[in-house]
Amino acid sequence: MISRILTSSTIGIDAFFVEIETHAERALPAVTMVGLPDNAVKESKERVLSAIKNTGFEKPRLRLTINLAPADVKKEGSAFDLPIAIGILAADEKVKGDLLGSTLILGELSLDGRLRHIKGALPITVHARNNEIKRIIVPTESVKEASIVDGIEVYGMDTLREVADFLNGEEGKLPTKTSIEEIFSDVNKYHLDFSDVKGQENVKRALEVAAAGAHNIIMIGSPGSGKTMLAKRIPTILPPMTFEEALETTKIHSVAGILGKGQALITERPFRSPHHTVSDAALVGGGSYPRPGEVSFAHHGVLFLDELPEFKKNVLEVMRQPLEDGKVTVSRSKMTLEFPANFMLAAAMNPCPCGFYSDPVKKCTCVENQIQKYMARISGPLLDRIDIHIQVPSVKYKDLSSESKGEPSDTIRERVMKARHVQIRRFEGLKHIFTNADMGAREVRTYCKLDQSGSDLIKMAMNKLGLSARAYDRILKVGRTIADLEGEERILPQHISEAIQYRSLDRELWKH
């Protein structure tokens, strides 16, 4: 007898259907699996047969041939355990076929028949809904993630026996529903806040401008000046995530298996801070079977690179494409995958190897040549893609000892959201452009026009600092954001002046 069970897997962050065909015949018991299974799938036959026996079913004494179609696509992961088990039981006539044709089944099995959490439940459920599948069965640990998708019945199951009884009509289980409103009712409740930061008003202003226009920013300051503390609070002043943003970000975390068990959606903007020993594949994605990297995990959030010059140069250079395009393209001989990577880059670095160059109190022990080599670790093209460079001075004692609290994140976020709404209205109808940082050359010419005094000011800065054409565009974009924060339709000279001040590394490099 032959049974057919519908299941699914993922390539990149997108899902595709897999049909598990099981042929059973009365012969010497054996299990043959074909259809490009990886090692985890090949090993599943041992888990599946043990789970069938330990769940109370009689171990099938049959010759089983299991085909995973399409046969030319590699299948990986442990989510095929449950559909393979159901396929064997259906071929052995232990499970009826009435519901099988319209049900998609996913799940990893333990040896005693319990179901375990799987990767990619969200993108698979979206794909099933879009292809008019009526219902999907997933482990209970993954049901919240899958049940946020409307238009499909999602059933969370605990054991293989429970799934078999449900398919046989012996268990009247109700589908699970997760309330989107309930999930989003608990957003923006961060335990960090900008009011915790003493002093550093000029840096807070730069971070506000960066958040308002989604600009990349780098902070330069001596050790202990508060760079990391400030960076960790950037998500608290960003606008709340929309449902579409949360869905896209959650899909990436889901396929990578880093979404928390029982978590339905990522509703707070991600903050990723990889160590400087990270490899290029771990940062941007890759591997023999391509997987998202840190830049994709930070999608719609913040990627913080502390001690930027300590990262390997080749690792930093591979970030140039995602910084420019908002996505990562990973090419292999048999496939090309794209991972979303629309993030805000926040970086931090010391001004020199010892960390105290230009410090008013501690003396720098570095020679000129050491400082130049240290700065040269960050390439010019990468620096050009960072809109805002800001110096972070050491905090003075009077600020540290002050009892007064700084401006809270909620107040700053309101101003940021107001500026973002201006940008949304401005770019309405334009594809893939939502913030000032997303503007291309054409949009810069259209929306960043200057009067004569503003043009003279930026011309003088270009000549004196030797800025590149890309840096020129960055100044105009930042100037546009500053104007939006102040509710100005035109970019005024003071906006350009402030934007030029946010190119401090250009000034330092010119000085050296």
C-alpha atoms as one frame of an Amber mdcrd trajectory, in Angstrom:
protein
   0.000   0.000   0.000   1.117   3.575  -0.662   0.462   6.618   1.561   1.118
  10.277   0.790   1.749  12.818   3.553   2.244  16.546   2.956   4.957  18.336
   4.923   7.299  21.256   4.316  10.800  22.602   4.796  12.630  25.885   4.216
  15.254  27.248   1.833  16.558  30.586   3.058  13.543  32.118   4.798  11.008
  30.720   2.323   9.163  27.423   2.578   8.516  24.707   0.007   6.307  21.623
   0.106   7.643  18.105   0.500   5.481  15.073  -0.197   6.426  11.943   1.742
   5.451   8.810  -0.172   5.585   5.530   1.751   5.311   2.175   0.020   4.719
  -0.851   2.265   4.879  -4.482   1.207   4.868  -7.817   2.966   8.526  -8.798
   2.819  11.602  -9.004   4.999  11.383  -5.887   7.281  13.620  -3.039   6.089
  13.467   0.733   5.650  14.874   2.473   2.556  14.789   6.259   2.343  15.377
   8.196  -0.902  14.955  11.789  -2.060  18.200  13.522  -1.006  17.788  13.314
   2.787  20.612  14.737   4.915  22.051  12.839   7.891  19.413  14.107  10.339
  16.638  12.869   8.023  18.368   9.535   7.368  18.665   8.933  11.105  14.967
   9.686  11.572  13.968   6.105  10.681  15.489   4.882  13.977  13.663   7.566
  15.979  10.426   6.989  14.096  10.318   3.212  14.535  11.106   3.516  18.247
   8.442   6.222  18.674   5.837   4.063  16.887   6.562   1.112  19.151   6.717
   3.155  22.382   3.477   4.967  21.575   1.503   1.719  21.700   1.381   0.796
  18.023   2.680  -2.533  16.815   6.051  -2.127  15.102   5.409  -2.635  11.372
   6.883  -5.855   9.977   7.027  -4.542   6.449   9.483  -3.561   3.781   9.171
   0.236   3.662  10.346   2.507   0.871  10.093   6.198   1.768  10.481   8.858
  -0.916  10.836  12.578  -0.146   9.631  14.484  -3.192  10.815  16.589  -4.972
  13.774  14.228  -5.153  16.243  16.811  -6.520  16.098  19.171  -3.497  18.126
  18.339  -0.378  16.004  17.799   2.741  17.472  18.756   6.097  16.310  18.963
   9.696  14.303  16.837  12.081  10.801  18.167  11.307  10.212  15.218   8.931
  10.015  12.706  11.831   6.278  13.078  12.482   5.123  13.029   8.831   7.324
   9.976   8.163   5.787   8.215  11.179   2.243   9.080  10.045   3.137   7.933
   6.526   4.278   4.548   7.863   1.124   4.184  10.000  -1.072   5.189   7.056
   0.668   2.676   4.771   0.126   0.040   7.475  -3.550   1.114   7.649  -3.265
   2.267  11.261  -4.216   5.839  10.295  -7.117   6.698   7.990  -6.586   8.917
   4.971  -9.671  11.157   5.164  -7.867  14.250   6.573  -4.401  13.553   5.187
  -4.919  15.191   1.797  -5.675  18.626   3.280  -3.354  18.521   6.308   0.286
  19.566   6.506   2.235  17.774   9.246   5.468  18.834  10.982   7.309  17.632
  14.055  10.417  16.088  15.589   9.897  12.897  17.543  11.552  11.693  20.737
  12.003   7.955  21.253   8.904   7.778  23.460   6.689   9.491  20.872   6.639
  13.025  22.298   6.848  15.949  19.859   9.611  18.534  20.040  10.014  22.131
  18.872  10.864  22.637  15.186  12.506  25.388  13.153  10.636  27.453  10.565
   7.055  26.905  11.764   6.048  30.485  10.891   7.239  30.682   7.239   5.912
  27.159   6.624   2.460  28.092   7.978   2.384  31.255   5.832   3.313  29.173
   2.766   0.633  26.582   3.581  -2.043  29.279   4.033  -1.072  30.948   0.745
  -1.476  27.594  -1.034  -4.926  26.923   0.460  -3.959  24.121   2.838  -6.823
  23.765   5.340  -4.924  22.733   8.473  -1.442  22.228   9.855  -0.263  20.039
  12.736   2.801  21.193  14.708   4.312  20.413  18.144   2.687  22.302  21.010
   6.004  24.107  21.647   5.740  25.663  18.149   1.983  26.295  18.032   2.056
  29.943  19.195   4.469  30.864  16.431   2.349  29.141  13.770  -1.065  30.255
  15.055  -0.523  33.964  14.438  -1.267  33.232  10.758  -4.933  33.774   9.883
  -6.830  31.672   7.347  -5.555  28.233   8.369  -6.391  25.885  11.245  -3.318
  25.296  13.435  -3.298  22.330  15.822  -0.681  21.889  18.530  -0.002  18.269
  19.456   2.068  16.657  22.217   2.519  13.050  21.093   2.430  10.802  18.033
  -0.570   8.958  19.513  -2.474  12.246  19.831  -1.822  13.048  16.162  -2.907
   9.564  15.036  -6.126   9.747  17.113  -6.901  13.203  15.698  -6.444  12.030
  12.097  -8.616   8.995  12.835 -11.360  11.271  14.169 -11.076   9.903  17.694
 -10.030  13.199  19.333 -12.026  16.409  18.996  -9.182  18.904  19.386  -9.809
  22.588  18.642  -7.394  24.729  16.601  -5.182  27.220  18.456  -5.620  30.967
  17.963  -3.166  33.625  19.097  -4.309  37.219  19.580  -2.098  39.694  17.720
  -3.510  42.570  19.800  -2.547  40.794  23.018   1.004  40.215  21.793   1.476
  43.860  20.760  -0.054  45.193  23.982   3.231  44.558  25.781   5.684  46.340
  23.478   8.179  49.120  24.249   8.571  48.027  27.872  12.357  48.069  27.866
  14.324  47.701  31.076  16.897  50.154  29.645  16.231  53.864  29.236  18.078
  56.966  28.074  17.277  58.624  31.395  19.950  56.345  32.921  22.680  58.076
  30.900  24.433  60.938  32.685  25.591  63.834  30.512  26.536  63.105  26.863
  23.821  65.424  25.541  25.554  65.894  22.177  25.799  62.105  21.689  22.141
  61.643  22.628  21.263  64.248  20.034  23.281  62.394  17.382  21.563  59.109
  18.291  18.174  60.808  18.041  19.032  62.058  14.546  20.282  58.576  13.601
  17.074  56.939  14.859  14.848  59.508  13.154  16.341  58.872   9.709  17.541
  55.250  10.197  21.125  56.443   9.694  24.188  54.356  10.509  26.318  55.810
  13.301  29.797  55.308  14.753  30.839  56.533  18.197  34.478  57.338  18.911
  35.637  57.718  22.484  38.030  56.545  25.167  37.289  53.418  27.260  34.547
  53.957  29.832  32.986  56.969  28.113  29.637  55.176  27.730  29.599  54.076
  24.064  28.186  50.606  24.742  25.701  51.938  27.293  24.370  54.413  24.746
  24.233  51.858  21.921  22.181  49.389  23.972  19.514  52.074  24.423  19.068
  52.830  20.707  16.147  50.350  20.288  14.259  52.194  23.061  13.952  55.324
  20.895  13.095  53.592  17.613   9.436  53.478  16.477   7.453  50.375  17.519
   7.555  47.504  15.046   4.597  47.104  12.700   2.996  43.675  12.313   4.610
  43.241   8.873   8.056  44.074  10.281   7.529  41.709  13.227   6.421  38.921
  10.876   9.437  39.293   8.590  11.905  39.476  11.491  10.307  36.486  13.221
  10.580  34.392  10.034  14.360  34.909  10.002  14.738  33.946  13.668  12.388
  31.001  13.179  14.285  29.353  10.297  17.547  29.811  12.219  16.065  28.137
  15.291  16.819  31.034  17.646  13.211  32.015  18.338  12.311  31.294  21.948
  10.109  28.271  22.616   6.532  29.397  23.051   7.292  32.829  21.554   4.803
  33.858  18.880   6.344  37.045  17.479   9.366  39.272  17.929   7.688  42.548
  18.850  10.718  44.536  20.017  13.390  45.652  17.609  16.353  43.251  17.642
  19.683  44.336  19.103  22.553  42.123  17.954  26.100  42.579  19.222  28.474
  39.957  17.759  31.994  39.597  19.173  34.856  40.961  17.071  36.115  37.384
  16.442  32.989  36.650  14.341  33.588  35.110  10.890  32.267  36.611   7.670
  29.774  33.712   7.220  28.467  34.201  10.781  28.117  37.943  10.240  26.399
  38.082   6.842  25.232  34.493   6.405  26.460  31.503   4.460  27.700  27.982
   4.999  27.397  24.880   2.830  23.646  25.002   3.425  23.157  28.792   3.626
  21.910  30.189   6.934  21.159  33.805   7.940  23.889  35.776   9.712  23.941
  38.493  12.351  23.045  41.228   9.841  19.795  39.354   9.079  19.058  38.654
  12.741  19.267  42.452  13.206  16.686  43.028  10.422  14.447  45.985  11.371
  16.643  46.523  14.433  20.185  47.481  15.445  23.496  45.760  14.709  26.118
  46.951  17.201  29.786  46.365  16.399  31.862  47.241  19.454  35.622  47.812
  18.997  35.122  48.122  15.226  38.842  48.143  14.254  39.311  44.798  16.044
  37.062  43.019  13.510  38.901  41.301  10.670  39.082  43.531   7.629  37.540
  40.957   5.272  34.628  40.551   7.706  33.914  44.285   7.679  34.189  44.520
   3.894  31.473  41.898   3.290  29.054  44.224   5.111  29.206  46.750   2.299
  26.515  45.031   0.209  23.900  44.689   2.990  24.572  48.269   4.130  23.893
  49.489   0.591  21.106  47.118  -0.525  19.364  46.076   2.698  19.765  42.404
   1.826  22.405  39.670   1.606  22.819  37.520  -1.494  24.459  34.136  -0.873
  25.415  32.231  -4.025  26.212  28.535  -4.202  26.708  26.234  -7.198  23.131
  24.918  -6.990  21.283  27.869  -5.491  21.250  31.605  -4.857  19.470  32.820
  -1.731  18.571  36.269  -0.442  18.265  37.120   3.236  16.726  40.453   4.347
  19.210  42.694   6.172  17.650  46.130   6.574  19.255  47.191   9.845  20.672
  50.269  11.525  24.418  49.924  12.107  25.797  51.312  15.359  29.555  50.968
  15.797  31.982  52.009  18.518  35.740  52.404  18.574  38.598  53.953  20.503
  40.384  56.908  18.881  43.724  55.043  19.015  45.162  51.682  20.199  45.600
  52.839  23.806  42.238  54.613  23.721  43.248  58.031  25.063  44.108  60.102
  21.984  42.685  63.622  22.504  41.625  62.733  26.069  41.927  65.904  28.209
  43.139  64.027  31.315  44.916  60.782  30.397  47.929  60.951  28.135  47.987
  58.974  24.886  50.987  56.632  24.599  50.587  55.942  20.860  52.870  57.319
  18.172  51.500  58.877  14.978  52.213  55.795  12.887  50.288  53.531  15.291
  47.231  55.787  15.158  47.283  55.828  11.361  47.525  52.024  11.163  44.713
  51.694  13.681  42.423  54.001  11.698  43.362  52.267   8.429  41.774  49.033
   9.678  38.440  50.587   8.701  38.301  51.146   4.952  37.176  54.422   3.417
  34.270  52.817   1.502  32.901  51.370   4.755  33.218  54.697   6.591  31.438
  56.417   3.701  28.438  54.171   4.357  28.222  55.373   7.961  26.274  58.637
   7.965  27.090  59.932  11.443  30.474  60.004  13.222  30.281  61.355  16.749
  32.923  61.900  19.435  31.992  60.533  22.881  33.941  62.443  25.567  34.553
  61.121  29.060  31.738  61.984  31.456  32.556  64.765  33.888  32.249  64.224
  37.635  29.509  66.832  38.056  27.356  64.945  35.529  28.039  61.568  37.133
  27.236  62.821  40.625  24.125  64.710  39.552  20.822  63.434  40.986  18.799
  64.739  38.050  17.725  62.250  35.418  18.142  62.757  31.707  15.373  62.860
  29.115  13.515  59.510  29.038  13.415  57.291  25.971   9.637  57.716  25.584
   9.988  61.464  25.015  12.792  61.034  22.480  10.854  58.274  20.702   7.858
  60.582  20.233  10.037  63.071  18.336  11.590  60.243  16.314   8.165  58.879
  15.372   6.973  62.332  14.333   9.976  62.688  11.984   9.408  59.153  10.649
   5.763  59.986   9.824   6.969  62.958   7.782   9.257  60.610   5.832   6.513
  58.012   5.285   4.282  60.682   3.751   7.170  62.011   1.660   8.089  58.654
   0.166   4.545  57.346  -0.228   4.321  55.451  -3.498   8.072  54.813  -3.759
   9.142  51.176  -3.517  11.658  50.153  -0.854  12.118  53.747   0.404  10.677
  54.481   3.833  13.300  56.643   5.572  15.820  59.303   4.621  18.666  56.776
   4.873  16.990  54.687   2.119  17.160  57.516  -0.440  19.107  56.953  -3.627
  20.816  59.599  -5.766  17.572  60.530  -7.541  15.651  61.016  -4.293  18.506
  63.057  -2.792  18.345  65.452  -5.758  14.558  65.713  -5.398  14.123  66.044
  -1.618  17.428  67.535  -0.436  17.630  70.832  -2.313  19.692  73.596  -0.722
  19.623  77.363  -0.930  22.769  79.270  -1.910  24.134  79.632   1.633  23.667
  75.920   2.288  25.427  75.062  -0.992  28.341  77.350  -0.127  28.669  75.745
   3.294  28.796  72.187   2.005  31.155  73.207  -0.823  33.609  74.613   1.712
  33.409  71.403   3.789  33.968  69.219   0.726  37.064  71.168  -0.305  38.564
  71.383   3.170  37.912  67.792   4.284  38.304  66.084   0.914  34.946  64.314
   1.253  33.808  61.695  -1.266  30.657  61.944  -3.375  29.031  59.360  -1.106
  29.881  61.455   1.973  28.275  64.445   0.234  25.040  62.481  -0.153  25.231
  61.357   3.470  25.486  64.958   4.684  22.430  65.894   2.644  20.442  62.939
   3.999  21.361  63.725   7.614  20.538  67.398   6.983  17.130  66.324   5.670
  16.516  64.309   8.869  17.518  67.216  11.123  15.080  69.430   9.236  12.344
  66.807   9.661  12.967  66.694  13.422  12.461  70.454  13.551   9.391  70.345
  11.295  11.103  72.343   8.517  10.248  71.711   4.869  13.527  73.253   3.656
  17.034  72.207   4.634  18.512  75.305   6.245  22.224  76.177   6.661  22.153
  75.253  10.369  20.912  71.782   9.454  23.799  71.319   7.013  26.231  72.703
   9.588  25.104  70.140  12.178  25.279  67.330   9.590  28.867  68.295   8.711
  29.769  68.148  12.395  28.705  64.500  12.293  31.641  63.641   9.980  34.300
  63.758  12.700  36.306  60.817  11.354  36.681  62.602   8.036  38.169  65.540
   9.929  40.489  63.281  11.947  41.697  61.410   8.862  42.312  64.712   7.075
  44.324  65.904  10.097  46.538  62.775  10.020
